[in-house]
Amino acid sequence: STLWPLFHFRVGLIDYSRQAFEGYLRVNAQMAAKLAPMIQPGDVIWVHDYHLIPFGDELRKLGIRNRIGFFLHTPFPPRQLLETLPRHAALLHLMAAYDLVGFQTDESLRAFEDSVVDLARGRLLSDGEFILGERRARAATFPIGIDTERFARLARRTAQSRDSTRLAESLSSRALIIGVDRLDYSKGLPQRFDAIDTLLTEHPEHRNQISFLQI
């Protein structure tokens, strides 16, 4: 209820509490204490997503000096949004515990770098490296996606299936509108249903001319 809406630019939905932040740190500390005894010299540790931002810092507190990478699977908000979070500087310092911080897009990387400099008084170096407090780390962009060729093959095969044929026949002459989304408020599903309702209310000529399928 704090980082998820913030990282999706929904500041009005943020619910911040000091107790929740302390619990966030406490859970990551407990997980780090469980992992630390299993780590061997030369192991590389890869941490994923906003749930575990403090994880690297907690490992460092336990004396772990292995290489640790972190990848953020959400966008990273611009500096102007990040500073609405009461502990924004602390969050940036936690991310500096990693040797490498990865983002999906150049836009998120630039937002992070701007925040490091403007909100945490850090310093940018060359090749994505930065210094924040006593720590030196690197941030970079690593775009991720899907296996497009596999999905294309699946689509071609599925287009000839019985279900696809039945769907096409059921449409008759109507156009098909399809939405495929996860169930979270960053996807705007209520607004999409309202938009379809508005379309059919204000433009009745589209009634019985379209079918809307939301998966």
Salt bridges, closest charged atoms under 4 A:
ASP57 OD2 - LYS61 NZ 3.53
ASP57 OD1 - ARG135 NH1 2.82
GLU58 OE2 - LYS61 NZ 3.59
GLU83 OE2 - ARG79 NH1 3.71
ASP99 OD2 - ARG60 NH2 2.83
ASP118 OD2 - ARG79 NE 3.24
ASP127 OD2 - ARG138 NE 3.75
GLU129 OE1 - ARG136 NH2 2.84
ASP163 OD1 - ARG166 NH1 3.79
ASP181 OD2 - ARG192 NH1 2.52
GLU205 OE2 - HIS203 ND1 3.45
